[in-house]
Amino acid sequence: MEWKVDFSNLLDFPLIDEEIRMTNFDDIDIISIGGIGINVTIFNSWIVIALITLSAWLITRNLKYDREVSKIQIFLESLVMWLKNEAKETSGSNNLQYLGMAMGLFCFIVVANLLTFIPWFRPPTASLSTTMALAFIVFLAIPYFAIKNAGIKAYFRKFIEPIPLMLPMNIFSEFFSVLAMGLRLFGNMLSGVMFAGILSAFIPFFAPLTMQTLGLLTGSIQAYIFALLAIVYSSGVKENKITEINLEEK
Amino acid sequence: MDSYAIIGAVSIFGACICMGIGSLGSALGEGNAAAAAISAMAQQPDEASRLRSTMFVSLAMIETSSLYALLIAFLTLYANPFWNYAINQ
């Protein structure tokens, strides 16, 4: 077992090269363990995961209620409440079954996107493999939630609606809607990184800062949209209980 | 003109045209969607939060087409498969 740790690849910023080219983050290895390379995308994903896990553990370690609630706990509670309301309004159902998936996706993407503000951090969401893996979670979640909520018959009936002639189109859209989610996140983040790199070659230090600030907004909105679309696609097949849900809400 | 020059010129021209036309359609569509959502919000301020989330989702959907154009532009500029063909010749 041969260990080789090389952090120099992490620290140099290849976007300010003489030659501006698309940098494939997946090709840059940092650590190699027995010949298997750990690239920048995986390494930065680990950083994001560690950050989320550690902060969630620290905040929820001693939860309080009544008047002694800390500010960070209020922040986390309001985040959960906000996404819960969004999930309720978007899916139309009152239970919390989509909240775990949506919250996990949202937290990972938003932390990864917001960490672009650190200059040497390449966001893992700017790599196609990460976004496609995230989209694959949604791809598996769609039949899971559909079969769990409406039964296997209703799930397969979705493919021949409104007419059986639409079967190939429906199968195509099942794959492509999820594919588009991954491509959308990848395109947004990659264009942000590329644009900052190109601008920093022309006007260093100041011009990239404004674009990075815009990138914070774009990153948050993309994370929100990814979580929301995951809920929308997962709750696409419902049992025919519209009247009951309406009664429940009122 | 050798094949390098032709491939390079056509790639850059194609990427620019691709980005221009590709973003034009989605920009018009996003403008229409945002205008409709804003007028609906002005008419029914109670439904503003639901309208806003629907608007964001639809804007993301519309923006996808211009992102496909962006990916194609990146592909032609930085990962052009015909470069290897020209190099191997």
Boltz contact constraints between the chains, C-beta under 6 A:
constraints:
  - contact:
      token1: [A, 21]
      token2: [B, 78]
      max_distance: 6.0
  - contact:
      token1: [A, 22]
      token2: [B, 78]
      max_distance: 6.0
  - contact:
      token1: [A, 89]
      token2: [B, 50]
      max_distance: 6.0
  - contact:
      token1: [A, 180]
      token2: [B, 64]
      max_distance: 6.0
  - contact:
      token1: [A, 184]
      token2: [B, 64]
      max_distance: 6.0
  - contact:
      token1: [A, 184]
      token2: [B, 67]
      max_distance: 6.0
  - contact:
      token1: [A, 187]
      token2: [B, 67]
      max_distance: 6.0
  - contact:
      token1: [A, 187]
      token2: [B, 70]
      max_distance: 6.0
  - contact:
      token1: [A, 187]
      token2: [B, 71]
      max_distance: 6.0
  - contact:
      token1: [A, 191]
      token2: [B, 70]
      max_distance: 6.0
  - contact:
      token1: [A, 225]
      token2: [B, 56]
      max_distance: 6.0
  - contact:
      token1: [A, 225]
      token2: [B, 60]
      max_distance: 6.0
  - contact:
      token1: [A, 228]
      token2: [B, 57]
      max_distance: 6.0
